[in-house]
């Protein structure tokens, strides 16, 4: 997914370094949602508020949880051979580790 930026959201890295406090204030005050720090005419970093970062992390964690739940349901709903293959692997691995000790 390609993210687009307004001219106001694109900040050269040297300007960002010089006016750090002002740019952070723009984020905190909601003047802009994000700032893309540009180096050599290419966006290299994005600055967002803490609340936006936390929201994104929560969504990522939820997506991971849903993926894990889907995997569990698939295994429980009839893909027993996958479970038994893993159990066989785990037993072999455990035995191999005991021999190594």
Residue, then its C-alpha position, 0 to 999 in steps of 0.5 A: x500500500x502506497x502512502x501519500x503525503x502532502x507538501x506540508x508533511x514532507x520535511x527535509x531532514x536538515x529542516x527537521x533537525x533544526x526545527x525539531x520542537x516545532x515539527x513535534x508540536x505540529x504532530x501533538x496539536x494535530x496540525x498534521x497527522x504525520x511527517x515524512x522526513x526526507x533525505x536525498x529526495x526520498x522519505x526515510x522516516x515517518x513521525x507520528x503521535x504516540x497515540x497513533x503509534x499505540x493504535x497501529x501497534x494494537x491493530x498489528x497485535x490484533x491481526x497477529x492474534x486473529x492469524x493465530x486463532x485461525x491456525x488453531x481452529x484449522x488444526x482443531x477442525x480436522x487437520x490432525x495430521x499436522x498436529x501429530x506431525x508436530x508432536x512427532x517432531x517435538x518428541x524427536x527433538x526432545x529425545x535428541x536434546x537428552x542425548x546431547x546432554 
